[in-house]
Each structure stands twice: as structure tokens, then as C-alpha cells.
């Protein structure tokens, strides 16, 4: 479920729903990590970076997903910051429920297929570019599938874990994000509305910032 909220860069529409990823990808220790077979391998990799003086500790790893060195969990850094608290809760609930579903498969001695990183990066790009309005590659089917279908598949896959964790309503709220779009979609709507009312570009961008502030404060 892509959460995008950075369509603009220096006051211009980047053409992406998440320009933050473009900026972030220029930094080291970011993006998709290589396949890591287990936690011990992760610790060895981290240890090499620390002992070589590349990073101070594991908090300097900013991969899209990686084991947290402070908490017993997998940290996810892929999504943009949500401007709505309920969206944040939905993303967190869906993420932990998906991890719970994968953990349940592992307990049942079941495995899942590993796909080439190139294909995963392609879907990452499509999420960054198109947000919930786009589609992703279904690797099993070998075709593009719309988010409306993918969201239902995600909810169904995560359902058992979501019920166990007591967050099924929050997980199902993903349908609402799909319906109204993400913060990036809202920002573009606010900009267009301001321009239609006669605002110049600077005034319209200020309207976007004002709306972001108001939407963020509303959930505090």
C-alpha cells in the first residue's frame, strides 16, 4: 500500500507521487537491501560496516526494510510521512499484519517465492510514480494488476493476523485511502483549486502548505 506525500520539489511538480524516494536514493545505505538469509547474516554485514568505520551503528542503515537495532521488529522506511493520523494507523496495522501472516507461514513450515530484485524495484518505482492510481506487476500472473484488486488481496492475506492483533478495522481502512487517494493526491487537488481561483503559482503553493499544516494539526 503506497503512502505518498511528496509530489513537489522546490515548488515544482516532480511528476512523481513520492519525490522523497528520489532524494533519499542518492544517499548511501538506502533503497532495497540485498537478500539476507537470516539475522546472523545481517549482524555480520552490519558488523563489517561498523568495524570499517563506515557507520556508527545500525541506526545509520536506512534501507526500505531492515531489522531494528533498538526494538525486536523489522523497521520499514519506505513510505512517506502520512499527514493524516488514521492513514498512519492503517499503514502500521497493515504492515504488522502482513508480517504476522508471513511469520504464520514460517511456523507452518511454508515458504514463499523469491523474485528477482529487478522486478521488485520495478514495482517500487511504479508505486513511487503513480501511487494508488496505478498498478503493480503480479509476478505470479505476469501482468499488471490495479491497486483496487491488490488492496483486496492484501487485506485478505493479512486478515487472520489482523483479527489476532485486533486491528482488522484499521487494515480495512486501506480501502478508504484507495478511494480518496494519498496526501500527494490531495496536495495536487489543493494546488489546482487555488490556481483555478486565480492564485499565482507562489500563492497556490502556499495554499498547499497551509492545507498540509491544517490536515496534520487536525489529527493531533
LUMRODREN-38836 format. One record per residue (C-alpha): residue in one letter; x, y, z. Coordinates in Angstrom, 1 decimal, padded with zeros to 4 digits. Layout:
<atom resn="a" X="X" Y="Y" Z="Z"/>
...
! end
This chain:
<atom resn="x" X="000.0" Y="000.0" Z="000.0"/>
<atom resn="x" X="001.9" Y="003.1" Z="-001.2"/>
<atom resn="x" X="001.8" Y="006.1" Z="001.1"/>
<atom resn="x" X="003.0" Y="009.1" Z="-000.9"/>
<atom resn="x" X="003.1" Y="012.7" Z="000.2"/>
<atom resn="x" X="005.9" Y="014.4" Z="-001.6"/>
<atom resn="x" X="004.9" Y="015.2" Z="-005.2"/>
<atom resn="x" X="006.6" Y="018.6" Z="-005.2"/>
<atom resn="x" X="010.3" Y="019.6" Z="-005.2"/>
<atom resn="x" X="011.3" Y="023.2" Z="-004.8"/>
<atom resn="x" X="007.8" Y="024.4" Z="-005.6"/>
<atom resn="x" X="007.5" Y="022.3" Z="-008.8"/>
<atom resn="x" X="005.5" Y="019.2" Z="-009.5"/>
<atom resn="x" X="008.0" Y="016.4" Z="-009.9"/>
<atom resn="x" X="005.7" Y="014.1" Z="-011.8"/>
<atom resn="x" X="006.1" Y="011.6" Z="-009.0"/>
<atom resn="x" X="003.8" Y="010.9" Z="-006.1"/>
<atom resn="x" X="006.9" Y="010.4" Z="-003.9"/>
<atom resn="x" X="009.9" Y="012.6" Z="-004.8"/>
<atom resn="x" X="011.3" Y="011.9" Z="-001.4"/>
<atom resn="x" X="012.5" Y="008.5" Z="-002.6"/>
<atom resn="x" X="014.4" Y="010.1" Z="-005.4"/>
<atom resn="x" X="016.3" Y="012.3" Z="-003.0"/>
<atom resn="x" X="016.7" Y="009.5" Z="-000.5"/>
<atom resn="x" X="018.1" Y="007.1" Z="-003.0"/>
<atom resn="x" X="021.0" Y="009.4" Z="-003.6"/>
<atom resn="x" X="022.2" Y="008.7" Z="-000.1"/>
<atom resn="x" X="024.2" Y="005.6" Z="001.0"/>
<atom resn="x" X="022.6" Y="002.7" Z="002.9"/>
<atom resn="x" X="019.2" Y="003.4" Z="001.4"/>
<atom resn="x" X="016.8" Y="001.7" Z="-001.0"/>
<atom resn="x" X="016.2" Y="-002.1" Z="-001.3"/>
<atom resn="x" X="018.6" Y="-004.2" Z="000.7"/>
<atom resn="x" X="020.2" Y="-007.3" Z="-000.8"/>
<atom resn="x" X="018.7" Y="-010.6" Z="000.0"/>
<atom resn="x" X="019.8" Y="-011.5" Z="003.6"/>
<atom resn="x" X="019.4" Y="-015.2" Z="004.6"/>
<atom resn="x" X="018.9" Y="-014.6" Z="008.3"/>
<atom resn="x" X="019.6" Y="-012.3" Z="011.3"/>
<atom resn="x" X="023.1" Y="-013.7" Z="011.8"/>
<atom resn="x" X="024.0" Y="-012.7" Z="008.3"/>
<atom resn="x" X="022.5" Y="-009.2" Z="008.9"/>
<atom resn="x" X="024.6" Y="-008.9" Z="012.1"/>
<atom resn="x" X="027.8" Y="-009.9" Z="010.2"/>
<atom resn="x" X="027.1" Y="-007.4" Z="007.4"/>
<atom resn="x" X="026.3" Y="-004.6" Z="009.9"/>
<atom resn="x" X="029.4" Y="-005.5" Z="011.9"/>
<atom resn="x" X="031.6" Y="-005.1" Z="008.8"/>
<atom resn="x" X="030.3" Y="-001.7" Z="008.2"/>
<atom resn="x" X="030.7" Y="-000.6" Z="011.8"/>
<atom resn="x" X="034.2" Y="-002.1" Z="012.2"/>
<atom resn="x" X="035.3" Y="-000.4" Z="008.9"/>
<atom resn="x" X="034.2" Y="002.9" Z="010.3"/>
<atom resn="x" X="031.5" Y="003.4" Z="007.6"/>
<atom resn="x" X="028.7" Y="003.9" Z="010.0"/>
<atom resn="x" X="028.5" Y="004.3" Z="013.8"/>
<atom resn="x" X="025.8" Y="001.7" Z="014.4"/>
<atom resn="x" X="022.7" Y="000.1" Z="012.9"/>
<atom resn="x" X="020.6" Y="003.2" Z="013.2"/>
<atom resn="x" X="022.5" Y="004.6" Z="010.2"/>
<atom resn="x" X="021.1" Y="001.9" Z="007.9"/>
<atom resn="x" X="018.1" Y="003.4" Z="006.0"/>
<atom resn="x" X="017.1" Y="000.6" Z="003.8"/>
<atom resn="x" X="013.4" Y="000.3" Z="002.9"/>
<atom resn="x" X="013.1" Y="-002.5" Z="005.4"/>
<atom resn="x" X="015.6" Y="-003.9" Z="007.9"/>
<atom resn="x" X="015.8" Y="-005.3" Z="011.4"/>
<atom resn="x" X="015.7" Y="-002.6" Z="014.0"/>
<atom resn="x" X="018.8" Y="-002.5" Z="016.3"/>
<atom resn="x" X="016.7" Y="-000.9" Z="019.1"/>
<atom resn="x" X="013.5" Y="-002.9" Z="019.0"/>
<atom resn="x" X="012.7" Y="-006.6" Z="018.2"/>
<atom resn="x" X="011.0" Y="-005.8" Z="014.9"/>
<atom resn="x" X="011.5" Y="-005.1" Z="011.2"/>
<atom resn="x" X="011.7" Y="-001.4" Z="010.6"/>
<atom resn="x" X="010.0" Y="-000.1" Z="007.4"/>
<atom resn="x" X="011.2" Y="003.2" Z="006.0"/>
<atom resn="x" X="009.7" Y="003.1" Z="002.5"/>
<atom resn="x" X="006.5" Y="005.1" Z="003.0"/>
<atom resn="x" X="006.3" Y="008.9" Z="003.1"/>
<atom resn="x" X="005.1" Y="010.5" Z="006.2"/>
<atom resn="x" X="001.3" Y="010.5" Z="006.4"/>
<atom resn="x" X="-000.4" Y="013.8" Z="007.1"/>
<atom resn="x" X="-003.5" Y="012.0" Z="008.5"/>
<atom resn="x" X="-003.2" Y="010.1" Z="011.7"/>
<atom resn="x" X="-005.8" Y="007.5" Z="010.6"/>
<atom resn="x" X="-003.7" Y="006.8" Z="007.5"/>
<atom resn="x" X="-000.6" Y="006.3" Z="009.7"/>
<atom resn="x" X="-002.5" Y="003.8" Z="011.8"/>
<atom resn="x" X="-003.7" Y="001.9" Z="008.7"/>
<atom resn="x" X="-000.2" Y="001.7" Z="007.3"/>
<atom resn="x" X="001.1" Y="000.4" Z="010.6"/>
<atom resn="x" X="-001.7" Y="-002.1" Z="011.1"/>
<atom resn="x" X="-001.4" Y="-003.4" Z="007.6"/>
<atom resn="x" X="002.4" Y="-003.7" Z="007.9"/>
<atom resn="x" X="002.4" Y="-005.6" Z="011.2"/>
<atom resn="x" X="-000.5" Y="-007.8" Z="010.0"/>
<atom resn="x" X="001.4" Y="-008.7" Z="006.8"/>
<atom resn="x" X="004.5" Y="-009.6" Z="008.9"/>
<atom resn="x" X="002.3" Y="-011.7" Z="011.1"/>
<atom resn="x" X="000.9" Y="-013.5" Z="008.1"/>
<atom resn="x" X="004.4" Y="-014.3" Z="006.8"/>
<atom resn="x" X="005.5" Y="-015.4" Z="010.3"/>
<atom resn="x" X="002.5" Y="-017.7" Z="010.4"/>
<atom resn="x" X="003.5" Y="-019.3" Z="007.1"/>
<atom resn="x" X="007.0" Y="-019.8" Z="008.5"/>
<atom resn="x" X="005.6" Y="-021.5" Z="011.6"/>
<atom resn="x" X="003.7" Y="-023.8" Z="009.3"/>
<atom resn="x" X="006.9" Y="-024.6" Z="007.5"/>
<atom resn="x" X="005.7" Y="-022.9" Z="004.4"/>
<atom resn="x" X="007.8" Y="-020.8" Z="002.1"/>
<atom resn="x" X="007.2" Y="-018.0" Z="-000.4"/>
<atom resn="x" X="008.9" Y="-017.5" Z="-003.7"/>
<atom resn="x" X="011.8" Y="-015.0" Z="-004.0"/>
<atom resn="x" X="011.6" Y="-012.9" Z="-007.1"/>
<atom resn="x" X="014.4" Y="-011.1" Z="-008.9"/>
<atom resn="x" X="015.3" Y="-007.7" Z="-007.2"/>
<atom resn="x" X="014.8" Y="-006.1" Z="-010.6"/>
<atom resn="x" X="011.1" Y="-006.9" Z="-010.6"/>
<atom resn="x" X="010.7" Y="-005.7" Z="-007.0"/>
<atom resn="x" X="012.4" Y="-002.4" Z="-007.9"/>
<atom resn="x" X="010.1" Y="-002.0" Z="-010.9"/>
<atom resn="x" X="007.1" Y="-002.2" Z="-008.6"/>
<atom resn="x" X="008.8" Y="000.2" Z="-006.1"/>
<atom resn="x" X="009.2" Y="002.7" Z="-009.0"/>
<atom resn="x" X="005.6" Y="002.3" Z="-010.1"/>
<atom resn="x" X="004.3" Y="002.9" Z="-006.6"/>
<atom resn="x" X="006.6" Y="006.0" Z="-006.4"/>
<atom resn="x" X="005.4" Y="007.3" Z="-009.7"/>
<atom resn="x" X="001.7" Y="006.5" Z="-009.8"/>
<atom resn="x" X="000.7" Y="005.9" Z="-006.1"/>
<atom resn="x" X="-002.7" Y="004.3" Z="-005.6"/>
<atom resn="x" X="-003.9" Y="005.4" Z="-009.1"/>
<atom resn="x" X="-001.5" Y="003.0" Z="-010.8"/>
<atom resn="x" X="-000.9" Y="-000.7" Z="-010.9"/>
<atom resn="x" X="001.8" Y="-003.2" Z="-010.0"/>
<atom resn="x" X="003.2" Y="-006.3" Z="-011.6"/>
<atom resn="x" X="001.6" Y="-009.5" Z="-010.3"/>
<atom resn="x" X="004.7" Y="-011.7" Z="-010.5"/>
<atom resn="x" X="002.7" Y="-014.9" Z="-010.5"/>
<atom resn="x" X="000.4" Y="-013.8" Z="-013.2"/>
<atom resn="x" X="003.0" Y="-011.9" Z="-015.2"/>
<atom resn="x" X="000.7" Y="-008.9" Z="-015.7"/>
<atom resn="x" X="-000.2" Y="-005.5" Z="-014.3"/>
<atom resn="x" X="-002.9" Y="-005.5" Z="-011.6"/>
<atom resn="x" X="-004.8" Y="-002.4" Z="-010.4"/>
<atom resn="x" X="-004.4" Y="-001.3" Z="-006.8"/>
<atom resn="x" X="-008.2" Y="-001.9" Z="-006.2"/>
<atom resn="x" X="-007.5" Y="-005.6" Z="-006.7"/>
<atom resn="x" X="-004.2" Y="-005.6" Z="-004.9"/>
<atom resn="x" X="-005.7" Y="-003.9" Z="-001.8"/>
<atom resn="x" X="-008.3" Y="-006.6" Z="-001.5"/>
<atom resn="x" X="-005.7" Y="-009.3" Z="-001.9"/>
<atom resn="x" X="-003.5" Y="-007.7" Z="000.8"/>
<atom resn="x" X="-006.5" Y="-007.4" Z="003.2"/>
<atom resn="x" X="-007.4" Y="-011.0" Z="002.6"/>
<atom resn="x" X="-003.9" Y="-012.2" Z="003.1"/>
<atom resn="x" X="-003.5" Y="-010.2" Z="006.3"/>
<atom resn="x" X="-007.0" Y="-010.8" Z="007.7"/>
<atom resn="x" X="-006.2" Y="-013.7" Z="010.1"/>
<atom resn="x" X="-003.2" Y="-011.9" Z="011.6"/>
<atom resn="x" X="-005.2" Y="-008.6" Z="011.8"/>
<atom resn="x" X="-008.0" Y="-010.3" Z="013.7"/>
<atom resn="x" X="-005.5" Y="-011.8" Z="016.1"/>
<atom resn="x" X="-003.8" Y="-008.5" Z="016.6"/>
<atom resn="x" X="-007.2" Y="-006.7" Z="017.0"/>
<atom resn="x" X="-006.6" Y="-004.3" Z="014.1"/>
<atom resn="x" X="-008.8" Y="-005.6" Z="011.3"/>
<atom resn="x" X="-010.9" Y="-002.3" Z="011.1"/>
<atom resn="x" X="-007.7" Y="-000.3" Z="010.7"/>
<atom resn="x" X="-006.4" Y="-002.7" Z="008.0"/>
<atom resn="x" X="-009.7" Y="-002.5" Z="006.1"/>
<atom resn="x" X="-009.4" Y="001.3" Z="006.2"/>
<atom resn="x" X="-006.9" Y="000.9" Z="003.4"/>
<atom resn="x" X="-009.9" Y="000.9" Z="001.1"/>
<atom resn="x" X="-010.6" Y="004.5" Z="002.1"/>
<atom resn="x" X="-007.0" Y="005.5" Z="001.3"/>
<atom resn="x" X="-007.6" Y="004.0" Z="-002.2"/>
<atom resn="x" X="-010.9" Y="005.8" Z="-002.6"/>
<atom resn="x" X="-009.7" Y="009.3" Z="-001.8"/>
<atom resn="x" X="-006.1" Y="009.0" Z="-002.6"/>
<atom resn="x" X="-003.0" Y="009.8" Z="-000.6"/>
<atom resn="x" X="-001.6" Y="013.1" Z="000.7"/>
<atom resn="x" X="000.1" Y="013.6" Z="-002.7"/>
<atom resn="x" X="-003.2" Y="013.4" Z="-004.5"/>
<atom resn="x" X="-004.7" Y="015.9" Z="-002.0"/>
<atom resn="x" X="-001.8" Y="018.3" Z="-002.4"/>
<atom resn="x" X="-002.3" Y="018.3" Z="-006.2"/>
<atom resn="x" X="-006.0" Y="018.9" Z="-005.8"/>
<atom resn="x" X="-005.4" Y="021.9" Z="-003.5"/>
<atom resn="x" X="-002.9" Y="023.4" Z="-005.9"/>
<atom resn="x" X="-005.2" Y="023.0" Z="-008.9"/>
<atom resn="x" X="-008.1" Y="024.5" Z="-006.9"/>
<atom resn="x" X="-006.1" Y="027.5" Z="-005.9"/>
<atom resn="x" X="-004.9" Y="028.1" Z="-009.4"/>
<atom resn="x" X="-008.4" Y="027.8" Z="-010.7"/>
<atom resn="x" X="-009.5" Y="030.6" Z="-008.3"/>
<atom resn="x" X="-006.9" Y="032.9" Z="-009.8"/>
<atom resn="x" X="-003.9" Y="032.5" Z="-007.4"/>
<atom resn="x" X="-000.5" Y="032.7" Z="-008.9"/>
<atom resn="x" X="002.0" Y="029.8" Z="-008.5"/>
<atom resn="x" X="003.5" Y="031.1" Z="-005.3"/>
<atom resn="x" X="000.1" Y="031.7" Z="-003.7"/>
<atom resn="x" X="-001.1" Y="028.3" Z="-004.8"/>
<atom resn="x" X="001.9" Y="026.5" Z="-003.3"/>
<atom resn="x" X="001.3" Y="028.4" Z="000.0"/>
<atom resn="x" X="-002.2" Y="027.1" Z="-000.1"/>
<atom resn="x" X="-000.8" Y="023.6" Z="-000.3"/>
<atom resn="x" X="001.5" Y="024.2" Z="002.7"/>
<atom resn="x" X="-001.4" Y="025.7" Z="004.7"/>
<atom resn="x" X="-003.6" Y="022.7" Z="003.9"/>
<atom resn="x" X="-000.8" Y="020.3" Z="004.9"/>
<atom resn="x" X="-000.5" Y="022.1" Z="008.3"/>
<atom resn="x" X="-004.2" Y="022.1" Z="008.9"/>
<atom resn="x" X="-004.6" Y="018.4" Z="008.0"/>
<atom resn="x" X="-001.7" Y="017.4" Z="010.2"/>
<atom resn="x" X="-002.8" Y="019.5" Z="013.2"/>
<atom resn="x" X="-006.4" Y="018.2" Z="012.8"/>
<atom resn="x" X="-005.2" Y="014.7" Z="013.9"/>
<atom resn="x" X="-003.1" Y="015.8" Z="016.8"/>
! end
